[in-house]
Amino acid sequence: MRNKYMLLLLLMILTAVLFFVTGTSMIAKNLDRIERIDREIRRTQEQLNSAKVLTDELQEVSRVIENTLTNSRELSNTEANEFARELAELANDYMIAVHSLYPKVSFAQGRTLEQQFSMDIECTYVQMGQFLASLERYDYILKINTLEVRPQSEKFRETETGEREVLYRVVLDLSIFKIVKEA
């Protein structure tokens, strides 16, 4: 009887060892498979994120192209006035004093139309930087022809901390471009 119990105990131990070895190998195999699937998911997620970034960038380029293309052979006064209004609103957003803003020469060269603008503003150096950074984000093809900055030695502005900032007189000549679509 004792041999039967020993044999049964040995058989149970052997079954337990076999169960753990088989279970461990199955788990290891599944862990490898899970890691492989995780790598594929990460790679696919990176591709998706890259595609989203690329889509956003292409949408920005698309907006610039849509604003640049026109059917007209000349820039209308309405378009020039609309852009001048946008410039004035942008200056107002940064609390920049606009002394003058007007469209200048408008001319066509081949299929390219150019409208020049002159803008005379008074602002701090920081405001000027913010203004130019916002211009850079516009959905137009812009070219700054001249940027003349002169400090106004007699004019200062108080900051919130009580410091005085120098005001600058900035003359900005810029152009927007339109491209005539082919018929």
Secondary structure, DSSP 8 states (H G I E B T S, - for coil): -HHHHHHHHHHHHHHHHHHHHHHHHHHHHHHHHHHHHHHHHHHHHHHHHHHHHHHHHHHHHHHHHHHHEESSSS--HHHHHHHHHHHHHHHHHTT-EEEEEEEEEEEEETTEEEEEEEEEEEE-HHHHHHHHHHHHTSSSEEEEEEEEEEEEEEEEEE-TTS-EEEEEEEEEEEEEEEEE---
